[in-house]
Amino acid sequence: MKIRLLALSTIVALYGCTTSAPYNPEYIVEQLYVPPVLLDGKALIWTTQEDDEYVHYQWNLSLGKMTREISLNVFSGLFKEGAEHSNSLENLGDYSVVITVRPEDFKFENTSSLAQSYFGNQTYDIEMSLQLMITASNGEVVHQDTYHSGTVSNGPYFVPWSLSPIVSKTVHNVITEILNRVAQDTHEILISYQSQ
């Protein structure tokens, strides 16, 4: 019995939990974008159920939920009345704009040399893209674009089976960095749009 428990604990330690890594606000170390002037009204962060359930299974990363929650955090600081999330497009009159941000592409590559791998040091490159669409309450698409992270190097780290939390933290920071740029562009675009 002890041997079976030891084997089970070893498997869990090596491969991690099967549940996906969720959004963790403690992982966000980037300073969120602070606008010089708050925008009028309130934003709706709209996602589909499919968006929310998007998981990168190699590392069990809940990319959909991470993107949704970090978007909500970022855009809440952009509008005078904050931001809310919904999977529904009802009551659009309550909002100044509808903002959709969804992961479009995610790449994760092991760039460790043979020598690094032999000694248990692992290096990874992460690339990610987010698709943005801003729609006014009247249905007009104000802005649409795709934002890329570029290549973000991660490591080297010792003991490859302990990487999941490190990878999750890096992905949180990559999403936050992209969304800081998205927020800055959104602010400039909407300041111009609201003044028309």
C-alpha positions in Angstrom: 0.0 0.0 0.0 2.8 2.4 0.9 4.5 1.6 -2.4 1.3 2.5 -4.3 0.9 5.8 -2.5 4.5 6.7 -3.1 4.1 5.9 -6.8 0.9 8.0 -7.0 2.5 10.9 -5.2 5.5 10.7 -7.6 3.2 10.8 -10.7 1.3 13.8 -9.3 4.6 15.6 -8.6 6.0 14.9 -12.0 3.0 15.7 -14.1 1.0 18.1 -11.9 -2.7 18.3 -11.3 -5.1 17.5 -14.1 -7.2 20.6 -13.4 -6.3 23.7 -15.4 -4.3 26.6 -14.0 -6.8 29.4 -13.4 -6.5 33.1 -13.3 -4.4 34.2 -10.3 -4.2 38.0 -9.5 -1.1 37.5 -7.5 0.8 36.5 -10.7 0.3 39.9 -12.3 3.4 41.9 -11.6 3.1 44.4 -14.5 1.9 47.8 -13.6 -1.6 48.2 -15.1 -2.1 51.0 -17.6 -3.4 54.1 -15.8 -5.2 56.6 -18.2 -4.6 60.3 -17.9 -8.4 60.8 -18.0 -11.1 58.2 -17.4 -13.5 57.5 -20.2 -17.3 58.2 -19.8 -19.6 55.3 -19.0 -19.1 51.6 -18.4 -17.6 48.9 -20.6 -19.0 45.4 -21.2 -16.3 42.7 -21.5 -18.2 40.2 -23.7 -17.1 36.6 -24.1 -18.7 33.5 -25.3 -18.8 30.3 -23.2 -16.4 28.8 -25.7 -14.0 31.7 -25.1 -14.1 31.2 -21.4 -13.5 27.5 -21.7 -10.4 27.8 -23.9 -7.6 25.8 -22.3 -4.1 25.1 -23.5 -3.9 21.4 -22.6 -0.1 21.0 -22.8 0.2 23.0 -19.6 -3.4 23.0 -18.5 -3.6 26.8 -18.8 -7.0 28.4 -18.7 -6.1 31.0 -21.3 -9.8 32.0 -21.9 -10.4 32.7 -18.2 -7.1 34.4 -17.7 -7.7 36.7 -20.7 -11.3 37.5 -19.5 -10.3 38.3 -15.9 -7.2 40.3 -16.8 -9.3 42.2 -19.4 -11.9 43.0 -16.7 -9.2 44.2 -14.3 -7.5 46.4 -17.0 -10.7 47.9 -18.4 -12.3 48.5 -15.0 -9.6 51.2 -14.5 -10.3 52.8 -17.9 -13.9 53.9 -17.5 -15.6 56.1 -14.9 -18.2 53.4 -14.1 -15.8 50.5 -14.5 -16.4 47.4 -16.5 -18.5 44.3 -16.2 -18.3 40.9 -17.8 -21.1 38.9 -19.4 -21.7 36.1 -21.9 -24.9 37.9 -22.9 -25.4 40.9 -25.2 -28.6 42.0 -23.5 -29.1 45.5 -22.1 -26.4 47.0 -24.3 -27.8 50.4 -23.5 -26.2 50.2 -20.1 -22.7 50.3 -21.6 -20.7 52.8 -23.6 -18.8 50.1 -25.5 -18.6 46.4 -25.8 -15.0 45.0 -25.7 -14.2 41.6 -26.9 -10.7 40.2 -26.3 -9.9 36.6 -27.1 -6.7 34.5 -27.4 -6.0 33.9 -31.1 -2.7 32.1 -31.0 -0.5 30.6 -28.3 2.9 29.0 -28.9 5.1 27.3 -26.4 8.5 26.0 -27.5 11.2 24.3 -25.5 14.5 26.0 -26.4 16.8 24.2 -24.0 20.1 22.9 -25.3 21.0 19.2 -24.9 23.4 20.2 -22.1 20.7 22.2 -20.3 18.2 19.4 -20.5 20.7 16.8 -19.3 21.3 18.9 -16.1 17.6 19.6 -15.6 17.6 23.2 -16.7 14.8 24.1 -19.1 14.3 27.2 -21.2 11.1 28.0 -23.0 9.9 30.7 -25.5 6.2 31.8 -25.3 4.4 33.7 -28.0 0.8 34.8 -27.8 -1.7 36.9 -29.7 -5.0 38.5 -28.6 -7.7 39.6 -30.9 -9.5 42.9 -29.9 -12.8 44.3 -31.1 -14.4 47.4 -29.7 -18.1 48.0 -30.6 -20.1 51.1 -29.7 -23.6 50.6 -28.2 -25.1 51.4 -31.5 -23.4 48.4 -33.1 -20.7 50.3 -34.9 -17.3 48.6 -34.8 -14.9 51.3 -33.5 -11.7 49.4 -33.7 -10.5 45.9 -34.5 -6.9 44.6 -34.4 -4.7 41.7 -33.3 -2.0 42.3 -30.7 1.1 40.1 -30.5 3.4 39.6 -27.5 6.5 38.8 -29.5 8.8 36.1 -28.2 9.1 36.0 -24.4 11.9 33.8 -23.1 11.2 31.9 -19.9 14.0 30.3 -17.9 16.3 28.6 -17.5 14.6 26.7 -14.6 15.8 23.7 -12.7 13.6 20.6 -12.4 11.2 20.5 -15.4 8.3 19.0 -13.5 8.0 22.1 -11.4 7.5 24.4 -14.4 3.7 24.6 -14.5 3.3 27.4 -11.9 6.2 29.3 -13.5 4.7 29.0 -17.0 1.3 30.1 -15.6 2.9 33.2 -14.0 4.7 34.1 -17.2 1.5 33.7 -19.3 -0.3 36.0 -16.8 2.4 38.6 -17.3 2.4 38.2 -21.1 -1.4 38.7 -21.2 -1.2 41.7 -18.9 1.6 43.3 -21.0 -0.5 42.9 -24.2 -3.6 44.3 -22.5 -1.7 47.3 -21.3 -1.0 48.1 -24.9 -4.6 47.3 -25.8 -5.9 49.6 -23.0 -3.7 52.5 -24.1 -4.8 52.2 -27.8 -8.5 51.8 -26.6 -8.2 55.0 -24.5 -6.8 57.0 -27.4 -9.4 55.7 -29.9 -12.4 56.2 -27.6 -11.3 59.7 -26.5 -11.4 60.6 -30.2 -14.7 58.7 -30.8 -16.5 60.1 -27.8 -15.5 63.7 -28.8 -17.2 63.4 -32.2 
